Amino acid sequence: MANNSSPTHPTMNRRQVAQALNIPPEMVARHGLPSRMRASDVAALDANPPDWLAQSRANQTGKRPIWVELRCYVCDFHETTRPKKWWPEFTYVLCDFHGKGDLPAPALGWRRSEYDGVGSRFRGVVDTQDP
């Protein structure tokens, strides 16, 4: 796939546009934004949002983020993704290259649970206190 971006006019794909505008990617397609946009056009859209974008922002309650950054505790590998409803608040996030042995041991009286399928290549770890 060719990269049609030039250093003087960097372009963004729809997913990147959605992240920059903090909206779901489906909304980018639904409102007819092109498959690639110049970064300067996205910045202008962000600064002067059309009615549908302004309404979307007004409807955001802040209870759940639209995008989250997952970052490996060990190696700092990261990705931005849409959070799932079932995700708890993770104590640690690990990429596929690392195991639980790479984490500090849980505190005395705490239990560790691991969740697979977080993002494209992460596992979430939750430490909870034993009852």
PyMOL commands that set and color helices and strands:
alter all, ss='L'
color gray80, all
select helices_A, chain A and resi 14-21+25-30+39-47+51-59+100-102
alter helices_A, ss='H'
color red, helices_A
select strands_A, chain A and resi 11-13+36-38+68-71+78-81+92-95+110-118+122-129
alter strands_A, ss='S'
color yellow, strands_A
deselect
rebuild
show_as cartoon
